[in-house]
Amino acid sequence: MRQLTENALRVLRARYLLKNEKGEPVETPEGMFLRVASHVAGAERNYNGDEFFWKERFYEIMTSLRFLPNSPTLMNAGKPQGQLAACFVLPVDDSMKSIFDTLKNAALILQSGGGTGFSFSRLRPRSDIVRSTGGIASGPVSFMRIYNTATEVIKQGGARRGANMGVLRVDHPDILEFIRAKINREELENFNISVAVTDTFMEAVKNNTEYELINPRTGKVVGKLKAREVFDEIVRSAWLTGDPGLVFIDRINRANPTPHIGQIESTNPCGEQPLLPYEACVLGSLNLSSYVLNPITEDPSNSPSIDWQALRQDIYTAVRFLD
């Protein structure tokens, strides 16, 4: 097995290696990789594959540190829980039942080491009427704070910090409150946030015109904002805090491979993987430096190149692992 740094060993002992009832590690890094390789290769039995062959391939590519799967796979493979996916997107509908059912599901995912993405765009805006009680709504950002607090509690007892993505459409009436939500550095610490910008909005930014705000409860236009002023507010908040990001939601849905199943409305916490409601993603990483032949040194005669054949083979192995 390739040599691990002391820092890597410290992280493995804290988060990934199996522990006994006293919280003491009871497996080695090699044992962890063997546990993961055995569990994942076990799926070959369902497809008449060569389980032993792929177990060896999976073990070799991980112990050489050329490929690693996402954290939940390293943590949970071979355990009764068996939750291997990195990230999920969960729907949040405009009812107390849906909001807190989703929070419960998110809590279970976070407890297992997964991350969660949400679109809060279906929730009625702040000060809108709640007919069932005669009261007024508190708006999407208020419920994001509840999700944030739950994540804070769960991460204290979990294997790692919880991570969430919160998305709000740019045409939601509460968009300015959402954009500014993290100006206070203590707000929404367990969230990345992104504005779902539409083609209509971007066209209005380009033309320096207004665009419409739509109440998701009624589908009616309830106001207008100057698009460039909103865009400038996004830029200002991103410069100050790193949030919000931008999700080009119309462009994403034009490339949605399964539009007959549903519309994409959010991404995973890091933002690189758009997902439908209740979809999950299993992620992995290849260490590209492993495929550099004759790396650059002080010797001018060295001519670096890429070992394309090895990279091609490892991509094939990694994709089969993730499948």
C-alpha positions in Angstrom: 0.0 0.0 0.0 1.2 3.5 -0.8 2.6 5.4 2.3 0.0 7.6 4.1 1.0 10.9 5.8 0.6 11.3 9.5 -2.3 13.8 8.9 -4.0 11.3 6.6 -3.7 8.6 9.3 -5.1 11.0 11.9 -8.2 11.7 9.7 -8.7 8.0 9.0 -8.6 7.2 12.7 -11.0 10.0 13.6 -13.6 9.5 10.9 -13.3 6.4 8.7 -11.8 3.3 10.4 -14.2 1.0 12.2 -14.3 1.5 16.0 -15.2 -0.6 19.0 -17.6 0.5 21.8 -14.9 2.6 23.4 -14.4 4.6 20.2 -11.1 3.0 19.5 -10.1 2.1 15.9 -10.2 -1.7 15.3 -9.1 -1.8 11.6 -6.1 -0.6 9.6 -6.2 1.5 6.5 -5.6 -1.6 4.5 -8.5 -3.3 6.3 -10.8 -0.3 5.5 -9.9 -0.5 1.8 -10.5 -4.3 1.8 -13.8 -3.9 3.5 -14.9 -1.3 0.9 -13.6 -3.3 -2.0 -15.3 -6.5 -0.8 -18.6 -4.8 -0.2 -18.7 -3.0 -3.6 -17.5 -6.0 -5.6 -20.3 -8.0 -4.0 -22.7 -6.3 -6.4 -21.1 -8.3 -9.2 -23.0 -11.4 -8.0 -26.2 -9.7 -9.2 -24.9 -9.4 -12.7 -22.9 -12.6 -13.2 -19.7 -10.6 -12.9 -16.4 -11.8 -11.5 -16.6 -10.7 -7.9 -13.0 -11.8 -7.0 -11.5 -10.0 -10.0 -13.2 -6.7 -9.3 -12.5 -6.9 -5.6 -8.8 -7.1 -6.4 -9.0 -4.3 -8.9 -11.0 -2.1 -6.5 -8.5 -2.8 -3.6 -5.5 -2.1 -5.8 -6.7 1.2 -7.2 -7.6 2.5 -3.7 -4.5 1.3 -1.8 -2.3 2.9 -4.5 -4.3 6.2 -3.8 -5.0 6.6 -7.5 -8.8 6.6 -6.8 -10.9 7.2 -3.7 -14.7 7.1 -3.4 -16.8 9.6 -1.4 -16.7 9.6 2.3 -19.9 7.7 3.1 -18.6 4.8 1.0 -15.4 4.6 3.1 -17.4 5.0 6.3 -20.4 2.8 5.7 -19.4 0.0 3.2 -19.9 -3.4 4.9 -21.9 -1.9 7.8 -25.6 -2.8 8.4 -26.6 0.8 7.5 -24.8 0.6 4.1 -25.5 4.2 3.0 -22.8 4.8 0.3 -24.1 7.9 -1.5 -22.5 11.3 -1.0 -25.4 13.7 -1.7 -29.1 13.8 -2.1 -31.7 16.4 -3.2 -34.9 16.4 -1.2 -38.1 18.3 -2.2 -39.6 21.0 0.1 -43.3 21.6 -0.6 -45.4 24.4 0.8 -46.8 22.8 3.9 -45.7 22.2 7.4 -45.9 18.4 6.9 -43.6 18.5 3.9 -41.1 20.9 5.4 -40.7 18.8 8.5 -40.9 15.4 6.8 -38.0 16.6 4.6 -36.1 17.8 7.6 -36.5 14.4 9.2 -35.2 12.7 6.0 -32.3 15.2 5.8 -31.4 14.5 9.4 -31.1 10.7 8.7 -29.0 11.4 5.6 -26.7 13.8 7.5 -26.3 11.3 10.3 -25.0 8.8 7.8 -22.4 11.2 6.4 -24.4 12.3 3.3 -25.1 15.9 2.2 -28.4 17.4 1.2 -29.6 19.9 -1.3 -33.0 21.7 -1.3 -34.9 24.2 -3.3 -37.0 26.4 -1.0 -38.7 28.1 -4.1 -42.1 26.4 -3.5 -42.5 28.0 -0.1 -44.8 31.0 0.1 -43.1 34.3 0.8 -42.8 36.1 4.1 -46.1 37.9 5.2 -48.2 35.8 2.8 -51.4 34.5 4.3 -51.7 31.0 5.9 -55.4 30.2 5.4 -55.4 27.1 7.7 -54.5 29.2 10.7 -55.4 32.8 9.7 -51.7 33.7 10.3 -49.0 34.9 8.1 -46.0 33.0 6.7 -42.5 33.5 7.9 -40.9 32.8 4.5 -38.3 30.4 3.1 -35.2 31.9 4.9 -36.8 31.3 8.3 -37.2 27.6 7.6 -33.6 27.4 6.3 -32.5 28.6 9.8 -34.4 25.6 11.3 -32.6 23.2 8.9 -29.3 24.9 9.7 -29.8 24.4 13.5 -30.7 20.8 13.0 -27.6 20.3 10.9 -25.5 21.9 13.7 -26.9 19.5 16.3 -26.4 16.5 14.1 -22.8 17.3 13.1 -21.8 17.3 16.8 -22.5 13.6 17.1 -21.8 12.6 13.5 -18.7 11.4 11.6 -18.2 14.8 9.9 -19.8 18.2 9.5 -23.1 18.3 7.7 -23.4 20.1 4.4 -26.5 21.6 2.7 -27.3 23.5 -0.5 -30.2 25.9 -0.3 -31.6 27.2 -3.6 -34.1 30.0 -4.2 -35.5 31.1 -7.6 -34.6 34.6 -8.6 -38.3 35.4 -9.2 -39.3 34.5 -5.6 -40.6 37.5 -3.7 -38.1 36.9 -0.8 -35.1 36.8 -3.1 -33.3 39.9 -1.6 -33.6 38.5 1.9 -32.2 35.2 0.6 -29.3 36.9 -1.2 -28.3 38.8 2.0 -28.9 35.9 4.4 -25.2 35.2 5.0 -24.0 38.8 5.4 -24.2 37.9 9.1 -21.4 35.4 9.3 -23.2 33.4 12.0 -26.3 32.8 9.8 -26.7 29.6 7.8 -23.2 28.4 8.6 -24.1 24.8 7.4 -25.4 26.0 4.1 -24.1 26.9 0.7 -26.7 29.0 -1.0 -27.4 29.6 -4.7 -29.8 31.8 -6.6 -31.6 29.9 -9.4 -31.4 32.4 -12.2 -33.7 32.1 -15.2 -33.2 33.0 -18.8 -35.8 35.8 -18.4 -33.8 37.3 -15.5 -30.5 37.2 -17.4 -32.1 38.8 -20.4 -33.4 41.6 -18.1 -29.9 42.0 -16.7 -28.5 42.3 -20.2 -31.2 44.8 -21.3 -31.3 46.7 -17.9 -35.0 46.2 -17.4 -37.3 45.0 -14.7 -38.4 41.4 -14.1 -41.4 39.9 -12.4 -41.6 38.4 -8.9 -44.1 35.5 -8.7 -45.8 34.2 -5.5 -45.4 30.4 -5.8 -48.6 29.8 -3.8 -50.8 31.5 -6.4 -48.6 31.7 -9.5 -49.4 35.4 -9.7 -47.1 38.3 -10.3 -46.7 40.3 -7.0 -44.1 42.8 -7.9 -41.1 43.8 -10.0 -37.4 44.4 -9.4 -34.7 46.0 -11.5 -32.6 43.0 -12.7 -29.3 44.7 -12.6 -29.8 45.9 -9.1 -30.6 42.3 -8.0 -27.5 41.0 -9.9 -25.3 43.7 -8.3 -26.7 42.6 -4.9 -25.7 39.0 -5.7 -22.2 40.1 -6.7 -21.8 42.2 -3.5 -22.9 39.4 -1.2 -20.7 36.9 -3.0 -17.8 39.2 -2.7 -18.4 39.7 1.0 -19.2 36.1 2.0 -18.6 33.7 -0.8 -22.4 33.2 -1.2 -24.7 33.1 -3.1 -23.6 31.2 -6.1 -25.6 31.0 -9.4 -27.5 28.1 -10.7 -28.6 28.6 -14.3 -31.8 26.6 -13.8 -33.3 26.9 -17.3 -30.0 25.9 -18.9 -29.7 22.9 -16.6 -33.2 21.7 -17.4 -32.6 22.0 -21.1 -30.0 19.4 -20.6 -32.1 17.3 -18.2 -31.8 13.7 -19.5 -35.1 12.6 -17.8 -37.6 15.5 -18.2 -40.5 13.1 -18.2 -39.6 12.2 -14.6 -39.4 15.8 -13.3 -37.7 19.1 -13.3 -34.3 19.7 -11.7 -34.6 22.4 -9.0 -31.5 22.0 -6.9 -27.9 20.6 -6.8 -25.8 18.7 -4.3 -24.1 20.8 -1.5 -21.0 21.6 -3.6 -23.1 22.5 -6.7 -21.4 20.4 -9.3 -24.2 17.8 -9.6 -27.8 18.8 -10.4 -30.3 16.3 -9.2 -34.0 15.6 -9.3 -36.0 15.4 -6.0 -35.0 12.2 -4.2 -32.0 11.5 -6.5 -28.6 10.7 -5.0 -25.1 10.8 -6.4 -22.1 8.6 -5.7 -18.8 10.5 -6.2 -15.2 9.5 -6.6 -11.9 11.2 -7.4 -8.9 10.2 -9.5 -5.5 11.5 -8.4 -4.3 12.8 -11.8 -0.7 13.3 -10.6 -0.4 9.5 -10.6 -0.5 9.4 -14.4 2.3 11.9 -15.1 5.3 10.2 -16.6 8.7 11.9 -16.2 7.4 14.8 -14.1 9.1 18.2 -14.4 12.3 18.4 -12.4 15.5 20.5 -12.5 16.8 18.2 -15.3 15.9 19.9 -18.6 16.1 16.6 -20.4 12.9 15.4 -18.7 9.9 15.5 -21.0 6.7 15.1 -19.0 3.8 13.2 -20.5 0.5 11.5 -19.5 0.1 7.8 -19.2 -3.2 7.8 -21.2 -3.5 4.0 -21.2 -3.3 3.7 -17.4 -5.7 6.7 -17.0 -8.1 5.0 -19.4 -8.0 1.7 -17.5 -8.5 3.4 -14.1 -11.4 5.5 -15.4 -13.1 2.3 -16.5 -12.4 0.7 -13.1 -13.6 3.8 -11.2 -16.8 4.1 -13.1 -17.6 0.4 -12.5 -16.9 0.9 -8.8 -19.3 3.9 -8.7 -22.0 2.0 -10.7 
